[in-house]
Each structure stands twice: as structure tokens, then as C-alpha cells.
Amino acid sequence: MSSLIRSISGIRGIVGETLLPETVLTYVSAFAEWSGGGPVVLGYDGRPHGRILTGLARGALQFAGCDVVDCGVVPTPTVQLVTEHSDARGGIVVTASHNPAQWNGLKFLGPDGVFLDAAANAELFALADAGQRTSVSWDSLGHVHVRAGVLEEHIDRVLAAAPIDLEAIRARRFRVAVDAVNASGSRIVPMLLTRLGCEVYPVACDASGVFPHTPEPLPENLVSLGEAVRQHKADLGIAVDPDADRLVLFTEEGVPFGEEYSITTAVDAVFGMLAPRDGLTAVVNLSTTRAVDDVAARHGARVLRSPVGEINVVQMMKEHGAVIGGEGSGGIIMPAVHAGRDSLVGIVLVLHALVRHGGTASAYRASLPQYVIRKSRHSTDGLDAAAVLERAAAAYAKERIDTRDGVRIDFDHGWVHLRASNTEPIMRVIAEAPTAEQADALVTVVSARAFAQGR
């Protein structure tokens, strides 16, 4: 990879290669200028080099005259909440989310605690590209305020905003194994579960920032979590990514619940709490399972779809007054708490759904609509991505086509979505169908047509 990745998810790169000290100074200084020089909330996901990069970011903000509200190692949604409920002019999270250990990056928040949209990012990137920053005089440097108690505040806000029966959850005394990949969820997830009366079995919660496995919460990376669930006879396994905005589950059998079924469960839980009414809406992205649509239909609700990217989901949720939303990768957004993905919100809604169902996690999972998703990836090195998408759209022009984000093709029996990643130098091909054989066939056939002569 030869360059930094810039997208609506901020910037990401490999530390020491494409993400260098001057990179942090440039973009953080640009953000200070973009935000008008006011207070900025700062946090990081716990990666060991994150401490160094956060120090650089802190210094750049101070030299720009910004006071820094330093939260330390905290989840991205915690930084979002602190930013929203303060006089801060914005926030920065030093994180590469699910990317491997050699990666890091910067996520930028507006004063409402929401990620910058495409227009705001364009303004920020233009300032960074201009390359000229002004610093304040020695007696006007910004101050650092260490913000204590933010994890407890985050939990309090989640429990206060979610209309759930806390005592019913506590009465179940769930046994839960937790893999926080030794990162920012290491303290807050067990804290939340303890508040909910759960017995917690930590798998990777030492907060060292040293990942015991590849950090993306995919089944192949969570073998130890499944083993812990079985060993402790737990009712549930919970995994979060390094910045703890994604939630992935395992059943009491120690097998994956399916990352797409985190948002499906959240939608079922929220709509189940609400009286049916006109306009009851969920928003998910174009790569999310149809199971969400089926569950919403059970409750007389509708589902709208946005391009991939948290800010795109959030903007559509605001536009249509959606009460729940998210992404099939395990991201759950409930505006009653805040307009951002939050694994803690997801955990509370999942436990509520299990209490309401009354059975095991596997029994509840079996009660949901059944689909199979298959995903493949293609390096963008030497790839003409635009040509790939054009071929896909042309080959299936008679089907239902959505080109807002790559190309999504809807068939009666399933769908396929081809798009360039916002966070990695790859193109993704995602397909869903009622059976694994059908989903595999969709990936194979559509990929063969789209990527023919694509390099």
C-alpha cells in the first residue's frame, strides 16, 4: 500500500509506513482549525502505539490553542458521548477500529459527537492538504483536562435511555464470556455486565492493547471465546472490536450467533418494546442482512437502507426519525442514547431480547429469519474498481440495481453487493441467500462477471 486511506471513516494507515508523526500533526492541526480552536475531546483504543500517537495529537491541539479533554483508553462511543454532552467543538479518536495491530488512524467528530460527513471531511482534508498551520503564542497554549469517570457515565446513559426491564435481566443472572481483544472494551464491557447482574468470564480483557488474535471479530478469530463459553457453561459469548463499537455474539453452545444477527436482534428488541405506529423505522446499510426487513415486518415497521459508513446510516436515521439502526458488521445505533454505533447499547438490547424470549441464545437465534451471508475480498492493487462496478451493473441490468455505494443487485432469492472498502485497500463482494450453496453461487458467478479482465 502506497498511501494513507482517507474516507468518511477518517484516516487510517500502517504505523511507521503510511501513518507517521507528521501525518498526525498535519491532520490534527487541520482539525483544530476546522473546529474553530475550541475544546476537543480525545481518546484512543488502547493499541500500544496509540499512546504515542495520542501524545502527538494532544500536543498538536495545544499548540493550536485548543484545550484537550483527555479520556485516555476508552471506546469510540464513549468519546462520542463525552463530546456530545460537553462544550467541546469536536472530538478525535485514535483508532483503526478492527484493522490489525500495525494499523492506526484518526476518527473525527463534530460538536454533536457524530462523525464528520462527506462534506465536512472534504473541508478537513483540504485544510490538511494546504499544509500551513498557525500556532498560538507560548502563553496561549491549550490546557489538558484529564476526564475521569467516563466509563461509568457511559454505562449510566445507556441504562437510563434504553426502555428495558433491568430487574428482569438481573434475575436471569446470565453467565457471559467476554473477548475485548485486550483493548478499550476490556473494562467497560465487564462493568456493564456486572451492573446487569451477570457473572463475567474474561477471555481477553487485560487492557494491554496487545491483541491475542486478529482483532476483527470474525468467527475464525474468536476460537478462544467459543472455548470459554463451553468451558464455563456460559449463556452467551460477547466479542467487541478494539474501539468497542461493534458487537458479535456466541450462543451457549460456543458457536457464532452471526454478526448480522446482532443488529437483527437489536431491531427485534426495540420494535418489541414499542407500540406499532405509522412510520416506525429502522435504517441499515446496503450490506446488511434481509433478516432485519423480515423482523421489522413482524412488528409492522419498515426498513430503509443507506450507503455503508456509520455517518451515512446516522444521517438517514435523523432524516426519517428512525428509532434503531446500524450495520450488519455488529454496529448498533439507538438515537435515544446517541447517534453512533455502541456495543454497550447492543449488549443491553440482546439481553432484553433473551429475557423476553425466555429461552437460550441458540433457541432465540433459531426463531429469527434464516439467511446465509458470504463475503470475499479483492485487493485494489492494479484493479480498475470503476470498471468492475460497471461490468456488474451491466451484467445484471434487468435486476433491481442500487448504485449509491458501489453496486447492489437484488434478486428474488438473494442479493449481492460489490463496493470499495472505506477502511482497507480492498473491494468487497457480499452476498446473501437462504442457503449457503445459493450464497456461495452468487459470490462466484457475480465475481466472475465483474472481475473479468479487471486488472
C-alpha positions as CSV (number, residue, x, y, z in Angstrom):
1,M,0.0,0.0,0.0
2,S,1.5,3.3,-1.0
3,S,-0.8,5.9,0.6
4,L,-2.9,6.8,3.6
5,I,-6.6,5.7,3.4
6,R,-8.9,8.8,3.7
7,S,-12.7,8.3,3.8
8,I,-15.8,9.2,5.7
9,S,-14.3,7.0,8.5
10,G,-11.4,9.4,8.9
11,I,-7.8,8.4,8.1
12,R,-6.0,5.0,8.6
13,G,-2.6,3.8,7.8
14,I,0.2,1.5,8.8
15,V,2.2,3.0,11.7
16,G,5.7,3.8,10.6
17,E,4.9,3.4,6.9
18,T,1.9,5.4,5.8
19,L,0.9,6.8,9.3
20,L,3.8,8.9,10.5
21,P,4.2,11.5,13.2
22,E,3.9,14.3,10.7
23,T,0.7,12.7,9.5
24,V,-0.9,13.0,12.9
25,L,0.3,16.6,13.4
26,T,-1.0,17.6,10.0
27,Y,-4.5,16.2,10.3
28,V,-4.9,17.1,14.0
29,S,-3.8,20.7,13.4
30,A,-6.2,20.9,10.4
31,F,-9.0,19.6,12.7
32,A,-8.1,22.2,15.3
33,E,-8.5,24.9,12.6
34,W,-11.7,23.3,11.2
35,S,-13.2,23.2,14.7
36,G,-12.5,26.9,15.4
37,G,-10.0,26.3,18.2
38,G,-12.3,25.3,20.9
39,P,-12.1,22.4,23.4
40,V,-11.5,18.9,21.8
41,V,-12.2,15.5,23.4
42,L,-9.5,12.9,22.8
43,G,-9.4,9.2,23.4
44,Y,-7.7,6.1,22.0
45,D,-8.5,2.4,21.6
46,G,-5.5,1.1,23.7
47,R,-3.1,0.0,21.0
48,P,0.4,0.4,22.4
49,H,1.4,2.9,19.7
50,G,-1.9,4.6,20.2
51,R,-0.4,6.2,23.4
52,I,2.4,7.8,21.3
53,L,0.0,9.0,18.6
54,T,-2.4,10.4,21.2
55,G,0.5,12.3,22.7
56,L,1.2,13.8,19.3
57,A,-2.4,14.7,18.8
58,R,-2.6,16.2,22.3
59,G,0.4,18.4,21.6
60,A,-0.9,19.5,18.2
61,L,-4.2,20.6,19.7
62,Q,-2.4,22.5,22.5
63,F,-0.2,24.3,20.0
64,A,-3.3,25.3,18.1
65,G,-4.7,26.8,21.3
66,C,-7.3,24.0,21.9
67,D,-8.0,22.8,25.4
68,V,-7.9,19.0,25.4
69,V,-10.4,16.8,27.3
70,D,-8.3,13.7,27.6
71,C,-10.3,10.5,28.2
72,G,-7.4,8.0,27.9
73,V,-8.2,4.5,26.7
74,V,-11.9,4.4,26.0
75,P,-14.3,3.1,23.4
76,T,-15.2,5.3,20.4
77,P,-18.8,5.7,21.6
78,T,-17.5,6.9,25.0
79,V,-15.6,9.8,23.2
80,Q,-18.8,10.5,21.2
81,L,-20.9,10.8,24.4
82,V,-18.4,13.0,26.2
83,T,-18.2,15.2,23.1
84,E,-22.0,15.5,22.7
85,H,-22.6,16.3,26.4
86,S,-20.0,19.0,26.8
87,D,-19.0,22.3,25.3
88,A,-16.4,20.6,23.1
89,R,-16.1,21.8,19.5
90,G,-15.3,18.3,18.4
91,G,-13.6,15.0,19.2
92,I,-10.8,12.8,18.0
93,V,-10.5,9.0,18.5
94,V,-7.1,7.5,17.8
95,T,-8.1,4.1,16.5
96,A,-8.0,1.8,13.4
97,S,-11.2,0.0,14.6
98,H,-11.0,-3.6,13.5
99,N,-7.7,-3.3,11.5
100,P,-4.7,-5.4,12.6
101,A,-2.2,-4.3,15.2
102,Q,0.2,-2.5,12.8
103,W,-2.6,-0.1,11.8
104,N,-3.9,3.0,13.5
105,G,-5.8,6.1,12.5
106,L,-7.9,9.1,13.4
107,K,-11.7,9.4,13.6
108,F,-13.1,12.9,13.7
109,L,-16.2,14.0,15.5
110,G,-18.3,17.2,15.3
111,P,-19.6,19.0,18.4
112,D,-22.6,16.8,18.4
113,G,-20.4,13.7,18.9
114,V,-21.3,12.4,15.4
115,F,-18.7,11.5,12.8
116,L,-18.0,14.2,10.2
117,D,-20.0,13.7,7.0
118,A,-18.6,13.7,3.5
119,A,-18.7,17.5,3.1
120,A,-17.1,18.2,6.5
121,N,-14.4,15.6,5.8
122,A,-13.7,17.2,2.4
123,E,-13.2,20.6,4.2
124,L,-10.9,18.9,6.8
125,F,-8.8,17.1,4.2
126,A,-8.5,20.3,2.1
127,L,-7.1,22.1,5.2
128,A,-4.7,19.2,5.8
129,D,-3.6,19.3,2.1
130,A,-3.0,23.1,2.3
131,G,-0.2,22.2,4.8
132,Q,0.1,25.6,6.5
133,R,-0.8,25.8,10.2
134,T,-0.7,28.7,12.6
135,S,0.3,28.2,16.2
136,V,-0.6,30.3,19.2
137,S,1.9,32.1,21.3
138,W,3.6,30.4,24.3
139,D,1.2,32.0,26.8
140,S,-1.9,30.9,24.9
141,L,-1.3,27.2,24.6
142,G,-4.2,24.9,25.3
143,H,-4.5,23.0,28.6
144,V,-5.1,19.4,29.2
145,H,-8.0,18.2,31.4
146,V,-8.0,14.5,32.3
147,R,-11.6,13.4,32.3
148,A,-12.2,10.7,34.9
149,G,-15.3,8.6,35.4
150,V,-16.3,8.5,31.7
151,L,-16.8,4.7,31.6
152,E,-19.3,4.9,34.4
153,E,-21.1,7.9,32.8
154,H,-21.3,5.9,29.5
155,I,-22.9,3.0,31.3
156,D,-25.3,5.2,33.2
157,R,-26.5,6.9,30.0
158,V,-27.1,3.5,28.2
159,L,-29.1,2.1,31.1
160,A,-31.1,5.3,31.6
161,A,-32.0,5.6,27.9
162,A,-32.9,2.0,27.0
163,P,-36.5,1.2,27.9
164,I,-35.7,-2.2,29.4
165,D,-36.6,-4.1,32.5
166,L,-33.3,-4.1,34.3
167,E,-34.6,-6.2,37.2
168,A,-35.8,-8.9,34.8
169,I,-32.3,-9.1,33.2
170,R,-30.7,-9.2,36.6
171,A,-33.0,-12.0,37.7
172,R,-31.7,-14.2,34.8
173,R,-28.2,-14.0,36.2
174,F,-26.6,-14.5,32.8
175,R,-23.2,-16.1,32.6
176,V,-21.2,-14.3,29.9
177,A,-17.7,-14.8,28.4
178,V,-16.1,-11.6,27.1
179,D,-13.4,-11.1,24.5
180,A,-12.5,-7.4,24.3
181,V,-9.2,-8.2,22.4
182,N,-7.4,-6.6,25.4
183,A,-8.4,-3.1,24.1
184,S,-10.8,-0.3,25.0
185,G,-13.7,-2.6,25.9
186,S,-11.7,-4.5,28.5
187,R,-13.1,-2.6,31.5
188,I,-16.4,-1.1,30.3
189,V,-18.0,-4.3,29.0
190,P,-17.4,-6.3,32.2
191,M,-18.5,-3.3,34.2
192,L,-21.8,-3.1,32.3
193,L,-22.5,-6.8,32.6
194,T,-21.8,-6.7,36.3
195,R,-24.3,-3.9,36.7
196,L,-26.8,-6.1,34.9
197,G,-26.3,-9.0,37.4
198,C,-24.2,-11.1,35.1
199,E,-21.3,-13.4,36.0
200,V,-18.4,-12.5,33.7
201,Y,-15.7,-14.7,32.4
202,P,-13.0,-12.5,30.8
203,V,-11.2,-14.0,27.8
204,A,-9.1,-11.1,26.6
205,C,-9.7,-8.2,28.9
206,D,-6.4,-7.1,30.3
207,A,-6.5,-3.7,28.6
208,S,-2.9,-4.0,27.5
209,G,-3.8,-3.2,23.9
210,V,-1.8,-6.3,22.8
211,F,-4.2,-8.2,20.6
212,P,-4.2,-12.0,21.3
213,H,-5.6,-12.7,17.9
214,T,-6.5,-10.8,14.7
215,P,-8.8,-8.1,16.1
216,E,-11.7,-8.1,13.6
217,P,-14.5,-10.0,15.5
218,L,-14.9,-12.8,12.9
219,P,-15.6,-16.4,13.8
220,E,-12.2,-17.6,12.7
221,N,-10.6,-15.1,15.1
222,L,-12.7,-15.9,18.1
223,V,-12.0,-19.6,18.7
224,S,-10.9,-19.0,22.3
225,L,-14.2,-17.2,23.0
226,G,-16.2,-20.3,21.9
227,E,-14.0,-22.5,24.0
228,A,-14.5,-20.2,27.1
229,V,-18.3,-20.3,26.6
230,R,-18.3,-24.1,26.6
231,Q,-15.8,-24.4,29.5
232,H,-17.7,-22.1,31.8
233,K,-21.1,-23.2,30.6
234,A,-21.9,-19.6,29.8
235,D,-25.3,-18.4,28.5
236,L,-23.6,-16.1,26.0
237,G,-20.3,-15.1,24.5
238,I,-19.6,-11.4,23.7
239,A,-16.8,-10.0,21.5
240,V,-16.1,-6.4,20.6
241,D,-13.6,-4.9,18.3
242,P,-10.7,-2.7,19.6
243,D,-12.7,0.5,19.8
244,A,-15.8,-1.4,21.1
245,D,-18.4,0.0,18.6
246,R,-19.1,-3.4,17.1
247,L,-20.8,-6.3,18.9
248,V,-20.5,-10.0,18.0
249,L,-22.2,-12.9,19.9
250,F,-21.7,-16.6,20.5
251,T,-24.5,-18.9,21.7
252,E,-24.4,-21.0,24.8
253,E,-23.2,-23.8,22.6
254,G,-20.0,-21.9,21.9
255,V,-20.9,-21.3,18.2
256,P,-21.2,-17.9,16.4
257,F,-24.6,-16.2,16.6
258,G,-23.8,-14.5,13.3
259,E,-22.6,-10.9,13.2
260,E,-25.5,-9.9,11.0
261,Y,-27.8,-11.1,13.8
262,S,-26.6,-8.5,16.3
263,I,-28.4,-5.8,14.5
264,T,-31.3,-8.1,13.7
265,T,-31.7,-8.8,17.4
266,A,-31.5,-5.1,18.3
267,V,-34.2,-4.3,15.8
268,D,-36.4,-7.1,17.2
269,A,-35.8,-5.9,20.8
270,V,-36.6,-2.2,20.1
271,F,-39.6,-2.7,17.9
272,G,-40.9,-5.2,20.5
273,M,-40.8,-2.5,23.2
274,L,-42.8,0.0,21.1
275,A,-46.5,0.1,20.2
276,P,-47.0,-0.3,16.5
277,R,-47.4,3.1,14.8
278,D,-47.2,4.6,11.3
279,G,-43.6,5.4,10.3
280,L,-41.9,3.1,12.7
281,T,-38.5,2.9,11.0
282,A,-35.1,1.2,11.2
283,V,-32.1,2.2,9.0
284,V,-29.4,-0.2,8.0
285,N,-26.8,-0.1,5.3
286,L,-26.8,-1.8,1.8
287,S,-24.6,-4.7,3.0
288,T,-26.9,-5.7,5.9
289,T,-29.0,-8.9,6.1
290,R,-32.6,-9.1,4.8
291,A,-33.4,-10.7,8.2
292,V,-33.7,-7.1,9.5
293,D,-36.5,-6.4,7.0
294,D,-38.3,-9.6,7.9
295,V,-38.2,-8.9,11.7
296,A,-39.3,-5.3,11.1
297,A,-42.3,-6.6,9.1
298,R,-43.3,-8.7,12.0
299,H,-43.7,-5.6,14.1
300,G,-45.4,-3.6,11.3
301,A,-42.3,-1.4,10.8
302,R,-40.2,-0.5,7.7
303,V,-36.5,-0.6,6.9
304,L,-34.6,1.9,4.9
305,R,-31.1,1.4,3.5
306,S,-28.1,3.8,3.3
307,P,-24.7,3.6,1.8
308,V,-22.1,1.8,4.0
309,G,-20.5,4.0,6.7
310,E,-21.8,4.9,10.1
311,I,-22.4,8.6,9.3
312,N,-24.5,7.6,6.3
313,V,-26.7,5.4,8.5
314,V,-26.9,8.2,11.1
315,Q,-27.9,10.8,8.6
316,M,-30.7,8.7,7.2
317,M,-31.9,7.8,10.7
318,K,-32.1,11.5,11.5
319,E,-33.9,12.3,8.3
320,H,-36.6,9.7,8.8
321,G,-36.8,9.7,12.6
322,A,-35.6,6.1,12.9
323,V,-35.6,4.6,16.4
324,I,-33.0,1.9,15.7
325,G,-30.4,1.3,13.1
326,G,-26.9,0.0,12.4
327,E,-24.8,-2.2,10.3
328,G,-24.5,-5.9,9.7
329,S,-20.9,-5.9,10.9
330,G,-22.2,-5.7,14.5
331,G,-22.8,-2.0,14.7
332,I,-26.0,-0.9,16.6
333,I,-27.2,2.6,16.8
334,M,-30.0,3.7,19.2
335,P,-30.6,7.5,19.0
336,A,-32.1,7.5,22.5
337,V,-28.6,7.0,23.7
338,H,-26.6,8.8,21.0
339,A,-26.2,8.8,17.2
340,G,-23.4,6.3,16.9
341,R,-22.5,2.6,16.9
342,D,-22.3,1.3,20.5
343,S,-21.6,-2.2,21.6
344,L,-23.0,-1.4,25.1
345,V,-26.3,-0.5,23.6
346,G,-26.3,-3.7,21.7
347,I,-25.5,-5.8,24.8
348,V,-28.4,-4.4,26.7
349,L,-30.8,-4.9,23.8
350,V,-29.6,-8.5,23.3
351,L,-30.1,-9.4,27.0
352,H,-33.5,-7.8,26.9
353,A,-34.4,-9.9,23.8
354,L,-33.2,-13.1,25.5
355,V,-35.2,-12.3,28.6
356,R,-38.3,-11.6,26.6
357,H,-37.9,-14.8,24.6
358,G,-37.3,-16.8,27.7
359,G,-35.0,-19.4,26.1
360,T,-31.4,-19.9,25.3
361,A,-29.4,-17.8,22.8
362,S,-29.4,-20.7,20.3
363,A,-33.2,-21.1,20.6
364,Y,-33.7,-17.4,20.2
365,R,-31.4,-17.4,17.1
366,A,-33.4,-20.2,15.6
367,S,-36.6,-18.1,16.0
368,L,-35.2,-15.4,13.7
369,P,-35.3,-15.4,9.9
370,Q,-32.6,-17.7,8.5
371,Y,-30.2,-16.4,5.8
372,V,-26.6,-17.1,5.0
373,I,-24.1,-14.4,4.1
374,R,-20.8,-15.0,2.2
375,K,-18.1,-12.4,1.8
376,S,-15.0,-12.2,-0.3
377,R,-12.4,-9.5,-0.8
378,H,-10.1,-8.4,-3.7
379,S,-7.0,-6.3,-3.4
380,T,-7.4,-3.0,-5.2
381,D,-3.7,-3.0,-6.3
382,G,-3.8,-2.8,-10.1
383,L,-7.5,-3.1,-10.1
384,D,-9.8,-0.8,-12.1
385,A,-12.6,-0.6,-9.5
386,A,-14.9,1.5,-11.6
387,A,-14.7,-1.0,-14.4
388,V,-15.6,-3.8,-12.1
389,L,-18.7,-2.0,-10.9
390,E,-19.7,-1.1,-14.5
391,R,-19.4,-4.7,-15.6
392,A,-21.5,-5.9,-12.6
393,A,-24.3,-3.3,-13.3
394,A,-24.3,-4.1,-17.0
395,A,-24.4,-7.8,-16.5
396,Y,-27.5,-7.6,-14.2
397,A,-29.2,-4.6,-15.6
398,K,-32.6,-6.4,-15.6
399,E,-32.4,-6.9,-11.9
400,R,-33.0,-4.3,-9.1
401,I,-29.8,-2.3,-9.0
402,D,-28.7,0.3,-6.4
403,T,-25.6,2.3,-7.3
404,R,-25.5,4.7,-4.3
405,D,-22.5,2.8,-2.9
406,G,-20.8,0.5,-5.4
407,V,-23.4,-1.8,-6.9
408,R,-26.0,-3.8,-5.1
409,I,-28.0,-6.3,-7.1
410,D,-31.3,-7.6,-5.6
411,F,-32.6,-11.0,-6.8
412,D,-35.8,-12.7,-5.7
413,H,-33.8,-15.3,-3.8
414,G,-30.9,-13.1,-2.5
415,W,-28.7,-10.1,-3.2
416,V,-25.0,-9.2,-3.9
417,H,-23.2,-6.0,-3.0
418,L,-19.9,-5.0,-4.6
419,R,-18.1,-2.0,-3.2
420,A,-14.7,-0.5,-2.4
421,S,-13.9,-0.5,1.4
422,N,-13.8,2.7,3.3
423,T,-11.1,1.4,5.6
424,E,-8.9,-1.1,3.7
425,P,-7.3,-1.2,0.2
426,I,-9.8,-3.8,-1.0
427,M,-13.0,-4.4,-2.8
428,R,-15.7,-6.4,-1.0
429,V,-18.2,-8.8,-2.5
430,I,-21.0,-9.7,-0.1
431,A,-23.9,-12.0,-1.0
432,E,-26.9,-13.3,0.9
433,A,-29.3,-16.1,0.2
434,P,-31.5,-18.6,2.2
435,T,-28.8,-21.3,1.9
436,A,-25.0,-21.4,1.9
437,E,-25.0,-23.0,-1.5
438,Q,-27.0,-20.2,-3.0
439,A,-24.9,-17.5,-1.3
440,D,-21.7,-19.1,-2.5
441,A,-23.0,-19.4,-6.0
442,L,-23.9,-15.7,-6.0
443,V,-20.4,-14.7,-4.9
444,T,-18.8,-17.0,-7.5
445,V,-21.0,-16.1,-10.5
446,V,-21.2,-12.3,-9.9
447,S,-17.5,-12.1,-9.1
448,A,-16.6,-13.9,-12.3
449,R,-18.5,-11.5,-14.4
450,A,-17.5,-8.3,-12.5
451,F,-13.8,-9.0,-12.2
452,A,-13.1,-10.5,-15.6
453,Q,-10.2,-8.5,-17.1
454,G,-10.4,-6.2,-14.1
455,R,-6.7,-5.8,-13.6
